[in-house]
Amino acid sequence: MANFYESKPMQWVKKAGEKVVGNKGIQAISSGMMMVMGVILLGAVFQLLAVILQTIGIIDQSSGIYSALMVPYKVSMGFISLYVAFTISYSYAKSLKMQALMAGLNSILIFLIAAAPIKTVELAGEAAGTFTGMDTVALDAKGMFVAIIVALTSVQLTHFFEKHHLVIKMPDAVPEFLQDTFRSLIPLVVNAIIWTVLGYGCVALTQTALPVLITGLLGMPLADKCSRNYFYRNHCQSVMDDGCPWNSGGICGNRSTVNAVLCNQLCQS
């Protein structure tokens, strides 16, 4: 066994593992995830308390107390990807000796552009009219993968611009916080353009937020075919019953969930 661990393949694996662990990006992801543990535990505590009180019959889901206890859970886990985008970019920028706080704030802005597109919907009933707001469906755990990508790429792009002096430099007489703001302006604009194109392009083509689509596509290898999977079989059948034009090869009507996209792929395969 000792000879096996000392063999060339295992030595190569060991060296590769050391390089991965020593990578600043990987370290930033690890540090960022640990930094949000407090937020996760906060939501878990209040959710557990609400469930316990409901189980013993003191409150029910329709009571105001239950709704109030679930608020910390919703604002913690419901926006967990937003917090991850900040903490990872903060840790990554700090390891690169950049302005960490500015990098974190910029990462939040870029992630909102990519993951929470502004949508306008028609209101029915007495409140007829239109409502414009931010689609927050991908700000929970579904958007975490994109949050990691945004955090790393936004910091790396800013670092590239600063390294090559492609930033706005202000006189020394200007306060430091204003110097930092103007120094990050050009990288921020470039980041915003890139992720606006990606985010809103995804919505325009698939009617699905970018994080939801990526998460669904990454999960496709684990999904069974419609003929063998209960969920997809019933989902496809229910959509077909609604008259969805599956044979056209397009996305079903105006459905905005990634399930329609994935089910279309699975049923046709």
C-alpha positions as CSV (number, residue, x, y, z in Angstrom):
1,M,0.0,0.0,0.0
2,A,2.9,2.4,0.8
3,N,4.3,1.8,-2.6
4,F,0.9,2.7,-4.2
5,Y,0.9,6.1,-2.5
6,E,4.5,6.7,-3.6
7,S,3.7,5.8,-7.2
8,K,4.0,8.4,-10.0
9,P,0.2,8.6,-10.6
10,M,-0.5,9.3,-7.0
11,Q,2.3,11.8,-6.8
12,W,0.8,13.6,-9.8
13,V,-2.6,13.6,-8.1
14,K,-1.0,15.0,-5.0
15,K,0.7,17.8,-6.8
16,A,-2.4,18.6,-8.7
17,G,-4.4,18.7,-5.5
18,E,-1.9,21.1,-3.9
19,K,-2.1,23.4,-6.9
20,V,-5.9,23.4,-6.7
21,V,-5.9,24.1,-2.9
22,G,-3.4,26.9,-3.4
23,N,-5.4,28.6,-6.1
24,K,-6.6,32.0,-4.9
25,G,-9.9,31.5,-6.6
26,I,-10.6,28.2,-4.9
27,Q,-9.6,29.7,-1.6
28,A,-11.9,32.7,-2.2
29,I,-14.8,30.3,-2.8
30,S,-14.1,28.4,0.4
31,S,-13.7,31.5,2.5
32,G,-16.8,33.1,0.9
33,M,-18.9,30.1,1.6
34,M,-17.8,30.0,5.3
35,M,-18.6,33.7,5.6
36,V,-22.3,33.1,4.8
37,M,-22.7,30.4,7.4
38,G,-24.1,32.9,9.9
39,V,-26.7,33.9,7.4
40,I,-27.7,30.3,6.7
41,L,-27.9,29.5,10.4
42,L,-30.0,32.6,11.1
43,G,-32.6,31.4,8.6
44,A,-32.4,27.8,9.9
45,V,-33.0,28.8,13.5
46,F,-36.2,30.8,12.7
47,Q,-37.5,28.2,10.3
48,L,-37.0,25.5,12.9
49,L,-38.7,27.6,15.6
50,A,-41.7,28.2,13.3
51,V,-42.0,24.5,12.5
52,I,-41.8,23.5,16.1
53,L,-44.5,25.9,17.1
54,Q,-46.7,24.7,14.2
55,T,-46.1,21.1,15.1
56,I,-47.2,21.5,18.7
57,G,-50.3,23.4,17.6
58,I,-49.5,26.9,19.0
59,I,-49.6,28.5,15.5
60,D,-50.5,27.6,12.0
61,Q,-49.2,28.7,8.6
62,S,-52.0,31.3,8.2
63,S,-51.1,33.1,11.5
64,G,-49.2,36.3,11.6
65,I,-46.6,34.9,14.0
66,Y,-45.7,32.1,11.6
67,S,-45.3,34.7,8.8
68,A,-43.2,36.9,11.0
69,L,-40.9,34.0,12.0
70,M,-40.4,33.0,8.4
71,V,-39.2,36.5,7.4
72,P,-35.6,35.9,8.5
73,Y,-35.6,32.6,6.7
74,K,-36.9,34.2,3.5
75,V,-34.4,37.1,3.5
76,S,-31.5,34.8,4.3
77,M,-32.0,31.8,2.1
78,G,-34.1,33.6,-0.4
79,F,-31.1,35.9,-1.2
80,I,-28.3,33.5,-0.4
81,S,-26.7,33.8,-3.8
82,L,-26.5,37.6,-3.4
83,Y,-24.6,37.2,-0.2
84,V,-22.3,34.6,-1.8
85,A,-21.5,37.0,-4.7
86,F,-20.4,39.6,-2.2
87,T,-18.4,37.3,0.2
88,I,-16.5,35.5,-2.6
89,S,-15.6,38.6,-4.5
90,Y,-14.5,40.3,-1.2
91,S,-12.2,37.4,-0.3
92,Y,-10.8,37.1,-3.8
93,A,-10.1,40.8,-4.1
94,K,-8.5,40.8,-0.7
95,S,-6.2,38.0,-1.7
96,L,-5.2,40.0,-4.8
97,K,-4.5,43.1,-2.7
98,M,-7.4,45.0,-4.3
99,Q,-10.1,47.2,-2.8
100,A,-12.2,44.3,-1.3
101,L,-15.3,46.3,-0.3
102,M,-15.6,48.0,-3.6
103,A,-15.2,44.6,-5.4
104,G,-17.9,43.1,-3.2
105,L,-20.4,45.9,-3.9
106,N,-19.6,45.8,-7.7
107,S,-20.2,42.0,-7.7
108,I,-23.6,42.4,-6.1
109,L,-24.5,44.9,-8.8
110,I,-23.3,42.6,-11.6
111,F,-25.0,39.6,-10.2
112,L,-28.3,41.4,-10.0
113,I,-28.0,42.4,-13.6
114,A,-27.3,38.8,-14.6
115,A,-29.7,37.0,-12.3
116,A,-32.6,39.4,-11.6
117,P,-33.9,40.9,-14.8
118,I,-36.4,43.7,-14.7
119,K,-39.8,42.4,-16.0
120,T,-43.1,44.0,-16.8
121,V,-46.3,42.0,-16.2
122,E,-49.9,42.6,-16.9
123,L,-52.2,42.8,-13.9
124,A,-55.6,41.2,-14.0
125,G,-58.8,41.9,-12.1
126,E,-59.5,45.2,-10.4
127,A,-55.9,46.1,-10.4
128,A,-55.7,46.1,-14.1
129,G,-52.6,47.6,-15.6
130,T,-48.9,46.8,-15.6
131,F,-46.3,46.2,-12.9
132,T,-42.6,46.5,-13.4
133,G,-40.3,44.8,-10.9
134,M,-37.2,42.6,-10.4
135,D,-37.5,38.9,-10.9
136,T,-35.9,37.5,-7.7
137,V,-36.6,33.8,-8.4
138,A,-32.9,33.1,-9.0
139,L,-31.5,34.9,-6.0
140,D,-31.8,31.9,-3.8
141,A,-29.6,28.7,-4.0
142,K,-30.5,28.3,-7.7
143,G,-28.3,31.3,-8.6
144,M,-25.3,30.3,-6.5
145,F,-23.3,28.8,-9.4
146,V,-23.7,32.0,-11.4
147,A,-22.9,34.0,-8.3
148,I,-19.6,32.3,-8.0
149,I,-18.8,32.9,-11.6
150,V,-19.7,36.5,-11.4
151,A,-17.7,37.1,-8.2
152,L,-14.5,35.5,-9.7
153,T,-14.8,37.0,-13.2
154,S,-15.7,40.5,-12.1
155,V,-12.7,40.7,-9.7
156,Q,-10.4,39.1,-12.2
157,L,-11.5,41.6,-15.0
158,T,-11.0,44.5,-12.6
159,H,-7.6,43.2,-11.6
160,F,-6.7,42.9,-15.3
161,F,-7.7,46.6,-15.9
162,E,-5.8,47.8,-12.9
163,K,-2.7,45.7,-13.8
164,H,-2.6,47.3,-17.3
165,H,-3.4,50.8,-16.0
166,L,-6.7,50.9,-17.9
167,V,-8.4,52.8,-15.1
168,I,-9.3,56.4,-14.3
169,K,-6.7,57.9,-12.1
170,M,-7.6,60.9,-9.9
171,P,-5.2,63.4,-8.4
172,D,-3.8,62.7,-4.9
173,A,-5.8,65.6,-3.5
174,V,-9.0,63.6,-4.1
175,P,-10.2,61.6,-1.1
176,E,-9.2,57.9,-1.3
177,F,-12.8,56.6,-1.4
178,L,-13.5,58.7,-4.5
179,Q,-10.2,57.5,-6.1
180,D,-11.4,53.9,-5.5
181,T,-14.8,54.7,-7.0
182,F,-13.4,56.2,-10.2
183,R,-10.7,53.5,-10.5
184,S,-13.3,50.8,-10.6
185,L,-15.6,52.6,-13.0
186,I,-14.3,51.4,-16.3
187,P,-14.1,47.7,-15.2
188,L,-17.6,48.0,-13.7
189,V,-19.0,49.3,-17.0
190,V,-17.3,46.5,-19.0
191,N,-18.6,43.9,-16.5
192,A,-22.1,45.4,-16.7
193,I,-22.2,45.2,-20.5
194,I,-21.0,41.6,-20.6
195,W,-23.5,40.3,-18.0
196,T,-26.3,42.4,-19.4
197,V,-25.9,40.8,-22.7
198,L,-25.7,37.3,-21.2
199,G,-28.5,37.8,-18.7
200,Y,-31.1,39.5,-20.9
201,G,-30.0,37.5,-23.9
202,C,-30.8,34.3,-22.0
203,V,-34.2,35.7,-21.0
204,A,-35.0,36.8,-24.6
205,L,-34.1,33.5,-26.1
206,T,-35.4,31.1,-23.4
207,Q,-37.8,33.1,-21.2
208,T,-35.7,31.8,-18.3
209,A,-33.2,33.6,-16.0
210,L,-29.6,32.7,-16.7
211,P,-28.9,31.0,-13.2
212,V,-32.0,28.9,-13.5
213,L,-31.2,27.7,-17.0
214,I,-27.5,26.9,-16.1
215,T,-28.6,25.0,-13.0
216,G,-31.1,23.0,-15.0
217,L,-28.7,22.2,-17.8
218,L,-26.1,21.1,-15.3
219,G,-28.7,18.7,-13.7
220,M,-29.7,17.2,-17.0
221,P,-27.2,14.3,-17.0
222,L,-28.8,13.2,-13.7
223,A,-32.4,13.3,-15.1
224,D,-34.0,10.2,-16.5
225,K,-35.8,10.1,-19.8
226,C,-39.5,11.1,-19.7
227,S,-40.5,7.5,-20.3
228,R,-38.7,6.3,-17.2
229,N,-39.0,9.3,-14.9
230,Y,-42.3,10.0,-13.0
231,F,-41.8,13.7,-12.6
232,Y,-40.9,14.5,-16.2
233,R,-43.4,12.1,-17.6
234,N,-46.2,13.8,-15.7
235,H,-44.9,17.3,-16.4
236,C,-44.6,16.7,-20.1
237,Q,-48.0,15.2,-20.2
238,S,-49.6,18.1,-18.4
239,V,-47.9,20.6,-20.7
240,M,-49.0,18.6,-23.7
241,D,-52.6,18.6,-22.4
242,D,-52.4,22.4,-22.4
243,G,-51.8,22.3,-26.2
244,C,-48.1,23.1,-26.1
245,P,-46.5,23.0,-29.6
246,W,-43.7,20.6,-28.7
247,N,-43.2,19.4,-32.3
248,S,-42.2,22.9,-33.3
249,G,-38.9,22.4,-31.3
250,G,-39.4,25.7,-29.5
251,I,-40.0,26.6,-25.9
252,C,-43.6,26.1,-24.6
253,G,-45.6,29.2,-25.0
254,N,-44.6,31.9,-22.5
255,R,-43.5,29.5,-19.7
256,S,-40.6,31.0,-17.7
257,T,-39.4,27.9,-15.8
258,V,-36.4,25.8,-16.9
259,N,-38.6,22.7,-16.5
260,A,-40.3,23.4,-19.8
261,V,-36.9,23.8,-21.6
262,L,-35.5,20.6,-20.0
263,C,-38.7,18.6,-20.6
264,N,-38.7,19.6,-24.2
265,Q,-35.1,18.3,-24.5
266,L,-35.9,15.1,-22.7
267,C,-39.1,14.2,-24.4
268,Q,-37.7,14.7,-27.9
269,S,-34.6,12.6,-27.1
